[in-house]
Amino acid sequence: MSIALVGVLALSAVWSTARLVDDILQGGKETSSATSLLQSGSTVWACTALAFSMLYFELDCGGAAARAHHMPATPALAFPQQLNPEVARADWRPQFVDYLYLALTNATAFSPTDVMPLAPWAKITMGVQSLVSLLILGLVVARAVNVLA
């Protein structure tokens, strides 16, 4: 049930991005002011990053409960602590903050930084998040500059 709810949240973030892009292209009322456009864009971007962090949190290694009991030998997302066990505690498990960091860095760099996607679902999800963030940041900044000019 939690995966379904988080999936709906992620889809709503993608939908919000599509609506924002449509408003930018069609000249919606919030796109005529740089301040309101930047507020709308940053809200959609932040909600998208939060939704994807929850999606990663719920899908990786079977979810938080499964990770607490047993970490699989081949995770879907490889964190630096898993790739270099000598830099982490022996009982290290990824927490929500690790997935939030993954979503924020993926949304700003448009690619993995230190967490590597290993499973196909992780690669596709990170790719979708990167494209959504690129749309938000690229179009919002371009339109805001145009409104200010």
N, C-alpha and C positions, 0 to 999 in steps of 0.2 A: 504494500500500500504506500509506503514512504517513497519508494522509487517512482511510482506512478504520480504522486503529488509533486515530487521534485521535477519529474519530466514535464508535467503541465506548467510548472513555474519556468523551466527553461524554454519551453515553447512560447510562453507568454512574453518572455524577454526577447525572443526572436521576432515575435509579432509586434512588440513595441518598437523594435528597430525598424521593421518594415513600415510601420505607420509614420515614424519620424522621417525616414527617407522619402516617403510619399509626400509628407507635408513640405519637406525641403524642395522637392522637385515641382510640386504644385503651388507653392507659395502660400502655405498655411499661415494663420494669424501669428503663431509664436515664432515663425521664421523671419518676420520683418524687424524684430528687435534682437540685436546681438546678445543682450543680457538674457532675455527669455529663451533664446535658442541655446545658449551655453548652459543654462539651468536645465532645460529639457534634455539636452544631449548628455550632460553629466549624470543626470538621474537615470536615464536609460542605460548608459554605460555601466554605472555602479550596480544597478539591479541585474544586468546581464552577468557581470563578474560574480556577483553573489549567487545567482542561480546556477551558474556553471560550477562554482566551488562546491555547492551542495550536491550537484550531480556527480562530480568526481568522488566526493566523500561517500555517497551512497553506493556507487558502482564498484569502486576499487576493492578488490579482495573479498567481495561478498558483503560489504558494508561494515559499519563500525562494530557491530556485535561479533561478526565473524573474525574481524581483525583482532579483537580483544582476546579471543580464544586461541586462534592459530593463524600465523602468517604463512601463506603459501610460498613454496620455493620459487615460483615464477609469478610475481605480481603483474597486474595490468599497468601500473605506473611505478617506475623505478626511481626512488628517491636516492639522493646521495648517501644517506645513512645505510641504505640497503646495498649500494654498490661498493661502499668502503666501510665495512662493519667496524673497523678499528676507530672510526671517528664518532661512534655512537654507543650508547649503553647497550648491553646485551639484550635487554627486553624492549628496545625501541620499537614503537609502532607509530605510523603517521596519525596525527590528530587533525582536527578540523582546520587549525591555523595553517597546516602544511598544504591543505587543499585550497585554502583561500589564497595563499601565496602563489600556488600554481596558477590559479585562475587570474590573479592580478598580473603576474609576469607574462602569461600567455596573451592577455588582453592588451598589454602595452608593447610587447616585443613582436607580437603576431607569430610567435614560434615558441617551442619549448626552450627553457633556459637551463635549469639544472635537473628538472624532473623529466624523464624520458618516457614517452608513451610506448608500451610494448604490445598491447592488445589492439586488434583492429578497432574495437569500439572506442578506445581511448584516442587513437589517432584521428578518427573521424570526428569525435566530439571536440577535440582540441582544434582541428581544422575549421569546424563550424564556428567555434568561438572566435578564432582569429579573424575569419571573414566578417563576422558580425561586428567585431570591434573596429576593424579597418573601415567598414562602412560608416559606423557611427563617428569615429574620430575624423576620418577624411572629409566626409560631407559636412559635418557640423562645423569644423574649423574653416573649411573653404567658404561656406555660406556666411559664417560670422565675419570673416575678413571682408567678404563682399559687401555685407551690410554696413560695416564700419567705414569702408572706403568711399 
